[in-house]
Amino acid sequence: MPTCRNCDAVVTKSYVRVFAPNGMDQPRVCPNCEDKTRDKGDVRTKRN
């Protein structure tokens, strides 16, 4: 199973296909990440 590059959480292959950039096998962030989030095709620190 693929894992998140940020928090090492297990993600599904479908999640990788939809949210990871083309050619990447692991997403840069996932919904389990506590400190980062996706934002318009990029990754940023979460706001409080």
Secondary structure, 3 states (H helix, E strand, C coil): CCECCCCCCECCHHHHHHHCCCCCCCCCCCCCCCCEEEECCEEEECCC
